[in-house]
Amino acid sequence: MKATISAMALAAFAAALPAAAQGIYRCGNNYSQQPCPGASQLESPPPAPSAQAQAQSREATQRDARAADAMEKARLKEEAKPVSTYIPASRTEEPAAPEKPVAAKAKKPQYFTAVQPGDKKSKKKDAKKD
């Protein structure tokens, strides 16, 4: 009985071993493990990452998850703060007294206009004579 159990365990172990790398051939639009006339051999896929590379990847993933959690906590803390808003004065207060309009001073024209000297004087003298 022990022999059958050990034989079954050995068979299960052998089935779990990875298959040896086999050549892959491309025959037109089909792929096969057996070469055909004019077939081109394809490169085998890269080997699985080593245990050390898997451990480094796992550590990097955990580090990124911790950083994401810290950023989420900081964001939630910032969002919990009250927002400062502008609140206009209530309408029950007395309105401010209206200001008196101030007469505007005469402004100089924006553009220069040439005038002949003496035009205004001659018009005034002509107006007085009449």
C-alpha positions in Angstrom: 0.0 0.0 0.0 2.9 2.4 0.8 4.3 1.6 -2.6 1.1 2.7 -4.4 0.9 5.9 -2.4 4.5 6.8 -3.1 4.0 5.9 -6.8 1.0 8.2 -7.0 2.9 10.9 -5.2 5.8 10.5 -7.6 3.4 10.7 -10.6 1.7 13.8 -9.3 5.1 15.4 -8.7 6.3 14.6 -12.2 3.1 16.0 -13.7 3.7 19.2 -11.8 7.2 19.8 -13.2 7.3 22.3 -16.0 7.6 20.9 -19.5 10.9 21.1 -21.3 11.2 23.9 -23.7 10.1 22.8 -27.1 10.6 24.6 -30.4 7.7 26.4 -31.9 7.4 26.6 -35.7 5.4 28.9 -37.8 4.0 27.3 -41.0 2.2 30.1 -42.9 -0.5 31.3 -40.6 -0.4 28.2 -38.4 1.8 27.3 -35.4 3.1 23.9 -34.6 5.6 21.9 -32.5 6.8 20.0 -35.6 8.6 21.8 -38.4 7.1 21.9 -41.9 8.8 22.8 -45.2 9.7 26.5 -45.2 8.8 26.9 -41.5 10.5 29.5 -39.3 11.4 28.7 -35.7 10.1 31.2 -33.1 11.9 32.2 -30.0 10.6 30.6 -26.8 9.0 32.9 -24.2 11.3 34.3 -21.6 11.7 32.2 -18.4 9.5 33.0 -15.4 11.0 35.6 -13.0 13.2 34.3 -10.2 12.0 34.2 -6.6 14.2 37.2 -5.8 12.5 39.3 -8.6 9.1 38.2 -7.4 9.9 39.2 -3.8 11.1 42.6 -5.0 8.0 43.1 -7.0 5.8 42.1 -4.1 7.7 44.6 -1.8 7.3 47.4 -4.3 3.6 46.7 -4.6 3.1 46.8 -0.8 5.1 50.0 -0.6 2.9 51.6 -3.3 -0.2 50.4 -1.5 1.0 52.0 1.8 1.8 55.3 0.0 -1.7 55.3 -1.7 -3.3 54.7 1.7 -1.4 57.6 3.2 -2.4 59.9 0.3 -6.0 58.9 0.7 -6.0 59.7 4.4 -4.4 63.1 3.8 -7.0 63.8 1.1 -9.9 62.8 3.3 -8.5 65.0 6.2 -8.2 68.0 3.8 -11.7 67.5 2.5 -13.1 67.4 6.1 -11.9 70.9 6.8 -14.6 73.6 6.5 -14.6 75.6 3.3 -14.3 79.4 3.7 -17.1 81.1 1.8 -18.2 84.6 1.2 -21.4 85.4 3.0 -23.0 88.7 2.0 -24.4 91.1 4.6 -28.0 90.5 5.5 -30.7 92.8 4.2 -31.9 93.8 7.6 -29.0 96.2 8.0 -29.6 99.8 7.1 -28.4 100.6 3.6 -25.6 103.0 3.3 -26.5 106.7 2.5 -26.3 107.4 -1.2 -23.4 109.5 -2.1 -23.8 112.8 -3.8 -22.8 112.8 -7.4 -19.6 114.7 -8.0 -19.3 116.9 -11.0 -16.7 115.6 -13.3 -14.0 117.9 -14.4 -13.7 118.7 -18.1 -11.4 116.3 -19.6 -8.9 117.1 -22.3 -9.6 115.5 -25.6 -7.8 112.2 -26.1 -6.4 113.3 -29.5 -4.6 116.6 -30.3 -6.5 119.0 -32.5 -4.6 121.8 -34.1 -6.1 125.4 -33.8 -4.9 128.5 -35.5 -3.9 131.2 -33.1 -6.2 134.1 -33.0 -9.3 132.4 -34.2 -11.1 132.6 -30.9 -10.1 136.3 -30.4 -11.3 137.4 -33.7 -14.7 135.7 -33.3 -15.1 137.3 -29.8 -14.3 140.8 -31.2 -16.7 140.3 -34.1 -19.4 139.2 -31.7 -18.9 142.3 -29.5 -19.0 144.7 -32.4 -22.4 143.5 -33.6 
